[in-house]
Amino acid sequence: MKNITPQAHIGAALALIALLTALFTFLPFRLPAPEPFSPWVYLAAAGICLVALFRSRKSRRRILLYIPLLLLSIFGFLEETSYGVESGTFPPIYSETYHVQVYDVHNLLPVLEQIFNRDLQQADWNFQMSAQFFQVDGSLILGLALFSLASVWVSRKEKPDNIPFQVFRLTAITLILITIIAIIWLASLPAESKNSFLLGFSVTRLAIIVGLFILGVFLPAFALVSKIRSETAVRKISDWLSFKKVRWALTITLIGGLLVALAYQFWAPLVTKTGQIAILERLNPLIIWITTAGTLLLITLAVWRGGLQIFMIRLARGIRAFFTEHPAYIYAIVCIVIVGFAQLMDQGIISLAQNINFQNPWGEEWNYWLEETFEMSGAFELAAAAMWFYLQKS
């Protein structure tokens, strides 16, 4: 079993989903419907886990390592049976304050969203502004993750002395890109008719645009144009970072600024006066730029001397070694992913029906059918995980 690579297990887990979806869809009424059948598969997975845990009773480490599989299987069974509500054994939880019923977790999540939105509406929360922040933050997280990977990639074959130069170039280019985006965002806001100074922009907005251009475009580009200037900048930065107090002071300052910027994102949507909202809308690009630049510099500090690179290499090796030794968790993770995908379908966030041009063999609506089939597939993934746990030597 140890000769099977994690990639092979991932392929097997994905193939299992495809096979189950095809069999249960195109053999109508020859196989049971996924919705009533799913709880029994979760229960079977829990039973196999219990037997495997009993066999491993002499190894406390092994029990602690695999008991999450049992808990996940039990959780899946309880979710699929709505904790006894579907059978009428227990009544659903009813909130008189919000007039909603709760009977399982995937019912609880939209209920919490409904309650949360109601309370925010009563507080005059600016949903449009907060949605804008969430969209931008999501893009930034993805972009900064790619920057981290790119930092590791460009310095993977470099000598330790050359890593700072490669990281400096990548950071400068990234800073220029995010600054240009912030300037375009700021310039695209509606012009001020009352405080117009030049091209419909106020003095404040022009000052912010000029400041961003100098700090985030001109200075990095100026350093990149000449190799001599780049090497000089890298050498000076390396000299500064050679002092532990400087590194700590810079890290604490950047983290503090990042926390303040994040706190602003929760405070700004609570502002209700029209004039203040207009001011905040012009400050938002600057705040987002500060947030991004601060996070970018924090990552740069981590990769400057190759520390993050070494950590990520060790982490990748550790993850591969773990899943090679414990392939059961590959199937468990695939279970979580496919069930999560099914819940997005259940909430109407994702739809696959428009991509299917033929009638469902069971006569069901495609989104409902695929959602239930994917949830059942998650149960089979857990059963496969439990079997690998059972078959492994203690």
C-alpha positions in Angstrom: 0.0 0.0 0.0 2.9 2.4 0.6 3.9 2.0 -3.0 0.7 3.8 -4.1 1.4 7.5 -4.6 -0.9 10.2 -3.2 -1.6 11.2 -6.9 -2.9 7.7 -7.6 -5.2 7.9 -4.5 -6.5 11.3 -5.7 -7.2 9.8 -9.1 -9.0 6.9 -7.5 -11.1 9.2 -5.3 -12.2 11.3 -8.3 -12.9 8.2 -10.4 -15.1 6.9 -7.6 -17.3 10.1 -7.8 -17.6 9.8 -11.5 -18.4 6.1 -11.4 -21.0 6.5 -8.7 -22.6 9.5 -10.4 -22.9 7.5 -13.7 -24.2 4.3 -12.1 -26.8 5.9 -9.8 -28.0 8.2 -12.6 -28.2 5.9 -15.6 -29.5 2.8 -13.8 -32.8 4.2 -12.7 -34.7 2.2 -10.1 -32.1 -0.6 -10.3 -30.0 1.1 -7.7 -31.5 2.9 -4.7 -32.1 6.7 -4.8 -29.1 8.5 -3.4 -31.0 10.6 -0.8 -32.4 7.7 1.4 -29.4 5.5 0.7 -26.8 8.1 1.7 -27.2 7.9 5.5 -26.6 4.1 5.5 -23.3 4.5 3.7 -22.2 7.1 6.3 -23.3 4.7 9.0 -21.3 1.8 7.4 -18.2 4.1 7.2 -18.6 4.8 10.9 -18.9 1.1 11.6 -15.7 0.3 9.7 -13.9 3.1 11.6 -15.1 1.7 14.9 -13.7 -1.8 14.0 -10.4 -0.4 12.8 -10.1 1.8 15.9 -10.7 -1.3 18.1 -8.0 -3.1 16.3 -5.7 -0.2 16.9 -6.5 0.0 20.7 -2.9 -0.7 21.6 -1.7 2.4 19.7 -2.9 5.6 21.3 -1.2 7.7 18.6 -3.0 5.8 15.9 -6.4 6.2 17.6 -5.9 9.9 18.0 -4.8 10.2 14.4 -7.9 8.4 12.9 -10.7 9.2 15.3 -11.6 12.3 13.2 -12.6 9.8 10.5 -15.1 8.3 12.9 -16.4 11.7 14.0 -16.8 12.8 10.4 -18.7 9.7 9.5 -21.0 10.1 12.4 -21.5 13.8 11.5 -22.4 12.8 8.0 -24.9 10.3 9.2 -26.6 12.8 11.5 -26.6 15.5 8.8 -28.3 13.2 6.3 -31.0 12.2 8.8 -31.3 15.8 10.1 -30.5 14.6 13.6 -33.8 12.6 13.8 -36.0 15.4 12.6 -36.8 13.6 9.2 -38.0 10.5 11.0 -40.1 12.6 13.5 -38.1 11.3 16.4 -37.1 14.9 17.4 -38.7 18.2 16.7 -36.7 21.0 14.9 -35.3 23.9 16.9 -37.6 26.9 16.6 -36.5 30.5 17.2 -39.5 32.8 18.2 -37.3 35.8 17.9 -36.4 35.3 14.2 -39.3 32.9 13.3 -37.0 30.2 11.8 -36.5 26.5 12.2 -33.2 24.7 12.5 -32.8 21.0 11.9 -29.3 20.4 10.6 -26.1 22.3 9.8 -26.7 23.0 6.2 -30.0 24.4 7.2 -28.4 26.4 10.0 -26.0 28.2 7.7 -28.6 30.1 5.6 -30.6 30.7 8.8 -27.5 32.3 10.4 -27.0 34.3 7.2 -30.6 35.5 7.4 -30.3 36.4 11.1 -27.0 38.2 10.4 -28.3 40.1 7.5 -31.4 41.2 9.5 -29.3 42.5 12.4 -27.0 44.3 9.9 -29.9 45.9 8.2 -31.2 47.2 11.5 -27.7 48.7 12.0 -27.9 50.4 8.6 -24.9 48.3 7.3 -23.6 49.4 3.9 -23.9 46.1 2.1 -22.6 47.5 -1.2 -19.4 48.7 0.4 -18.8 45.6 2.4 -19.3 43.4 -0.7 -16.8 45.6 -2.5 -14.3 44.9 0.3 -14.9 41.2 0.2 -14.4 41.0 -3.5 -11.2 43.0 -3.4 -9.9 41.0 -0.4 -10.6 37.7 -2.2 -8.6 38.9 -5.2 -5.8 40.1 -3.0 -5.6 36.8 -1.1 -5.3 34.9 -4.4 -2.8 37.4 -5.8 -0.6 37.3 -2.7 -0.7 33.5 -2.6 0.5 33.5 -6.2 3.2 36.0 -5.2 4.4 33.7 -2.4 4.5 30.8 -4.9 6.3 32.9 -7.4 8.9 34.0 -4.8 9.7 30.4 -4.0 9.8 29.5 -7.7 12.2 32.3 -8.8 14.6 31.6 -6.0 14.5 27.8 -6.0 17.8 27.4 -7.9 19.5 30.6 -6.8 22.4 30.8 -4.4 21.5 32.3 -1.0 23.2 35.6 -1.9 21.2 36.0 -5.1 17.8 35.4 -3.5 17.3 38.9 -2.2 17.8 40.4 -5.7 15.3 38.1 -7.3 12.8 38.8 -4.5 13.4 42.5 -4.8 12.6 42.5 -8.5 9.4 40.4 -8.0 8.2 42.6 -5.1 8.9 45.8 -7.1 7.0 44.6 -10.1 4.1 43.4 -8.0 3.9 46.7 -6.1 3.8 48.6 -9.4 0.9 46.4 -10.6 -1.2 46.8 -7.5 -0.6 50.5 -7.4 -1.7 51.0 -11.0 -4.9 49.1 -10.1 -5.5 51.3 -7.1 -4.9 54.5 -9.1 -7.3 53.3 -11.8 -9.9 52.4 -9.2 -9.5 55.9 -7.5 -9.6 57.7 -10.8 -12.7 55.9 -12.0 -14.9 57.2 -9.1 -17.4 59.9 -10.1 -15.9 63.4 -10.3 -16.6 66.0 -7.6 -18.6 68.9 -8.9 -18.2 71.1 -5.8 -14.6 70.5 -4.9 -13.3 70.0 -8.5 -9.7 71.3 -8.9 -8.4 69.5 -12.1 -10.1 67.2 -14.5 -13.0 66.9 -12.1 -10.8 65.7 -9.3 -10.5 67.3 -5.9 -7.1 68.4 -4.4 -7.3 65.5 -1.9 -7.9 62.9 -4.6 -5.1 64.3 -6.8 -2.8 64.2 -3.8 -3.6 60.6 -3.1 -3.1 59.6 -6.8 0.2 61.5 -7.0 1.4 60.0 -3.7 0.5 56.5 -4.8 2.2 57.0 -8.1 5.4 58.2 -6.5 5.6 55.5 -3.8 4.2 52.5 -5.7 5.2 53.2 -9.4 7.9 55.7 -9.8 10.3 54.6 -7.0 10.1 50.8 -7.7 10.4 51.4 -11.5 13.4 53.8 -10.9 15.1 51.1 -8.9 14.4 48.4 -11.5 15.6 50.4 -14.6 19.2 50.2 -13.5 20.8 47.0 -12.3 23.3 49.1 -10.3 20.5 50.9 -8.4 18.7 47.6 -7.8 21.9 46.0 -6.4 22.4 49.1 -4.2 18.9 49.0 -2.9 19.1 45.2 -2.2 22.4 45.7 -0.4 21.0 48.5 1.8 17.9 46.5 2.6 19.9 43.4 3.5 22.1 45.5 5.8 19.0 46.9 7.6 17.5 43.5 7.9 20.6 42.0 9.3 19.7 43.6 12.6 17.1 41.6 14.5 15.6 44.7 16.2 15.0 46.2 12.8 13.3 43.1 11.5 11.1 42.9 14.6 10.2 46.6 14.5 9.3 46.4 10.8 7.2 43.2 11.3 5.3 44.7 14.2 4.7 47.9 12.4 3.4 46.2 9.3 1.2 43.8 11.2 -0.2 46.8 13.2 -0.9 48.7 10.0 -2.6 45.7 8.5 -4.8 45.2 11.6 -5.9 48.9 11.5 -6.7 48.6 7.8 -8.8 45.5 8.4 -10.6 47.2 11.3 -11.4 50.0 8.9 -13.2 47.6 6.6 -15.5 46.7 9.4 -16.0 50.3 10.5 -16.6 52.0 7.2 -19.8 50.2 6.2 -21.4 51.4 9.5 -21.1 55.1 8.4 -24.5 56.3 7.4 -24.1 60.0 6.5 -24.1 60.6 2.7 -21.2 63.1 2.8 -19.0 60.8 4.9 -19.8 57.8 2.7 -18.6 59.8 -0.3 -15.3 60.6 1.5 -14.8 57.0 2.5 -15.4 55.8 -1.1 -12.4 57.9 -2.1 -10.4 56.6 0.8 -11.1 52.9 0.2 -8.6 52.5 -2.7 -5.9 54.0 -0.5 -6.8 51.8 2.5 -6.8 48.7 0.2 -3.5 49.7 -1.2 -2.0 50.1 2.3 -3.4 46.7 3.2 -2.0 45.0 0.1 1.4 46.8 0.3 1.8 45.9 4.0 1.0 42.3 3.4 3.3 42.2 0.4 6.2 43.6 2.4 5.5 41.0 5.2 5.7 38.2 2.7 8.9 39.8 1.3 10.5 39.8 4.7 9.7 36.1 5.0 11.3 35.3 1.6 14.2 37.8 1.6 16.7 35.3 3.1 15.0 32.2 1.9 13.1 31.4 5.1 9.7 31.0 3.6 11.1 29.0 0.7 12.7 26.5 3.1 9.5 26.3 5.2 7.3 25.6 2.1 9.7 22.9 0.8 9.6 21.2 4.2 5.9 21.6 4.4 5.3 20.1 0.9 7.6 17.2 1.8 5.8 16.7 5.1 2.3 16.8 3.5 3.4 14.3 0.8 4.9 12.0 3.5 1.7 12.2 5.6 -0.7 11.4 2.7 1.6 8.6 1.5 1.5 7.0 4.9 -2.1 7.8 5.6 -4.0 7.8 2.3 -7.3 7.5 4.1 -7.3 11.2 4.6 -7.1 11.8 0.8 -10.5 10.3 0.5 -11.7 12.2 3.6 -10.6 15.5 2.1 -12.3 14.6 -1.3 -15.5 13.9 0.7 -15.4 17.3 2.4 -14.8 19.0 -1.0 -17.6 17.2 -2.9 -20.1 17.6 -0.1 -19.1 21.3 0.2 -19.7 21.6 -3.6 -23.1 19.9 -3.1 -24.0 22.5 -0.5 -23.2 25.3 -2.8 -25.6 23.8 -5.3 -28.2 23.4 -2.5 -27.9 27.2 -1.8 -28.2 28.0 -5.5 -24.7 29.5 -5.7 -23.6 26.9 -8.3 -25.8 25.3 -10.9 -25.0 22.5 -13.4 -28.4 22.0 -14.8 -27.9 24.4 -17.7 -25.0 22.4 -19.0 -27.1 19.2 -19.3 -29.2 18.9 -22.4 -31.1 15.7 -21.7 -33.7 14.6 -19.2 -32.8 13.0 -16.0 -33.4 9.2 -16.1 -35.1 9.4 -12.7 -37.3 12.3 -13.8 -35.7 14.5 -11.2 -34.4 18.1 -11.6 -30.7 17.9 -12.4 -29.4 20.2 -9.7 -31.3 18.4 -6.9 -30.2 15.0 -8.3 -26.5 15.9 -8.6 -26.5 17.5 -5.1 -27.9 14.4 -3.5 -25.6 12.1 -5.6 -22.5 14.1 -4.6 -23.5 13.9 -0.9 -23.9 10.2 -1.3 -20.5 10.0 -3.1 -19.0 11.8 -0.1 -20.3 9.0 2.1 -18.6 6.4 -0.2 -15.4 8.4 0.0 -15.5 8.1 3.8 -16.2 4.4 3.5 -13.2 4.1 1.2 -11.1 6.1 3.8 -12.3 3.8 6.6 -11.4 0.7 4.5 -7.8 2.0 3.9 -7.6 2.7 7.7 -8.8 -0.9 8.4 -6.4 -2.5 5.9 -3.3 -0.6 7.1 -1.1 -2.4 9.5 -1.1 -1.0 13.1 
